[in-house]
Amino acid sequence: MHARFSLSLLLGSALVLAACSQENATETAAPAAAPAAMPAVTATIGRKPAPPGAVVYVIAPMNLQTLPSPVRVVFGLQGAGVAPAGVDLPNTGHHHLLVDTTLTEFDQPIPADAQHIHFGLGQTETTLELPPGRHTLQLVLGDQLHVPHDPPLISDVVTIVVTP
């Protein structure tokens, strides 16, 4: 009896979901509805407030330091906690390292590429293979969805010179 009840409950739920999906599909099929839906979804995500007084900074290397590659980068965070990506806890985030770039859009997830390195497991340091020359490093704390806090928690830019 219990198994039959669970199966009928499951089937009933599936039918309700299918009906809702089909209803939504016909509503969003109209060309005018698709563009309006995107801003509404983005607006509902919003940005997490930054913990008051929180600061993110680069512990190492020091600004204007000359050093060989690989370069060990150590992240600092004060007044907030580190939590892996996908974990929604108050006053937490995870590090993103910007290499030779800056962040201009603070209301979108931070891109993931060679210049925007994500540390979504909660790491607090890394080692980078960098070519010889001048490089900039900057940390940004992102929330569980990789979106910077409001206001954004961004370190000062650290400029280093990597020797051959």
Rosetta blueprint (number, residue, H / E / L):
1 M L
2 H H
3 A H
4 R H
5 F H
6 S H
7 L H
8 S H
9 L H
10 L H
11 L H
12 G H
13 S H
14 A H
15 L H
16 V H
17 L H
18 A H
19 A H
20 C H
21 S H
22 Q H
23 E H
24 N H
25 A H
26 T H
27 E H
28 T H
29 A L
30 A L
31 P L
32 A L
33 A H
34 A H
35 P H
36 A H
37 A H
38 M H
39 P H
40 A H
41 V H
42 T H
43 A H
44 T H
45 I H
46 G L
47 R L
48 K L
49 P E
50 A L
51 P L
52 P L
53 G L
54 A L
55 V E
56 V E
57 Y E
58 V E
59 I E
60 A E
61 P L
62 M L
63 N L
64 L L
65 Q E
66 T E
67 L E
68 P E
69 S L
70 P L
71 V E
72 R E
73 V E
74 V E
75 F E
76 G E
77 L E
78 Q E
79 G L
80 A L
81 G E
82 V E
83 A L
84 P L
85 A L
86 G L
87 V L
88 D L
89 L L
90 P L
91 N L
92 T E
93 G E
94 H E
95 H E
96 H E
97 L E
98 L E
99 V E
100 D L
101 T L
102 T L
103 L L
104 T L
105 E L
106 F L
107 D L
108 Q L
109 P L
110 I L
111 P L
112 A L
113 D E
114 A L
115 Q L
116 H E
117 I E
118 H E
119 F L
120 G L
121 L L
122 G L
123 Q L
124 T L
125 E E
126 T E
127 T E
128 L E
129 E L
130 L L
131 P L
132 P L
133 G E
134 R E
135 H E
136 T E
137 L E
138 Q E
139 L E
140 V E
141 L E
142 G E
143 D L
144 Q L
145 L L
146 H L
147 V L
148 P E
149 H E
150 D E
151 P E
152 P E
153 L E
154 I E
155 S L
156 D L
157 V L
158 V E
159 T E
160 I E
161 V E
162 V E
163 T E
164 P L
